[in-house]
């Protein structure tokens, strides 16, 4: 798994939106679907999931993932952090 700094993620997002083209909201939904799908394949649905979402687009990804996991249904709880 690769881990990127926030400035790298912003650059990757901008390149993706320019070259595909895809809207920011659709990119956010795509990321949430992929991560939620991975989580459901690797963990039992009776497990409680706590998601902390920070400000910005990555926080939006986290909230979208919480929404998708709640549909599974998984016991997803999300907290939005305001800094």
RAMOUR-V928488 format. One record per residue. N is the residue number from 1. RES is the residue in one small letter. OMEGA is omega as a letter, one per 40 degrees, with the letter a starting at -180 (none if undefined). D_CENTER is the distance of its C-alpha to the mean C-alpha in whole Angstrom. Layout:
n->(N	N)
res->(RES	RES)
omega->(OMEGA	OMEGA)
d_center->(D_CENTER	D_CENTER)
This chain:
n->(1	2	3	4	5	6	7	8	9	10	11	12	13	14	15	16	17	18	19	20	21	22	23	24	25	26	27	28	29	30	31	32	33	34	35	36	37	38	39	40	41	42	43	44	45	46	47	48	49	50	51	52	53	54	55	56	57	58	59	60	61	62	63	64	65	66	67	68	69	70	71	72	73	74	75	76	77	78	79	80	81	82	83)
res->(x	x	x	x	x	x	x	x	x	x	x	x	x	x	x	x	x	x	x	x	x	x	x	x	x	x	x	x	x	x	x	x	x	x	x	x	x	x	x	x	x	x	x	x	x	x	x	x	x	x	x	x	x	x	x	x	x	x	x	x	x	x	x	x	x	x	x	x	x	x	x	x	x	x	x	x	x	x	x	x	x	x	x)
omega->(i	i	a	i	a	i	i	i	i	i	i	i	a	i	i	a	i	a	a	d	i	i	a	a	i	i	i	i	i	i	a	i	a	a	i	i	i	a	a	i	a	a	i	a	i	a	i	a	i	a	i	a	i	i	i	a	i	i	i	i	a	i	i	i	i	i	a	i	i	i	a	e	i	i	a	i	i	i	i	a	i	a	none)
d_center->(15	15	14	14	15	14	17	16	13	14	17	15	13	17	18	16	16	20	21	19	19	16	15	13	11	12	10	7	7	8	5	4	7	8	6	8	11	11	11	14	16	16	17	19	18	20	18	17	13	13	10	11	9	11	12	11	9	6	7	7	3	4	7	6	5	8	10	10	11	13	15	15	17	15	16	13	14	12	13	13	15	17	19)
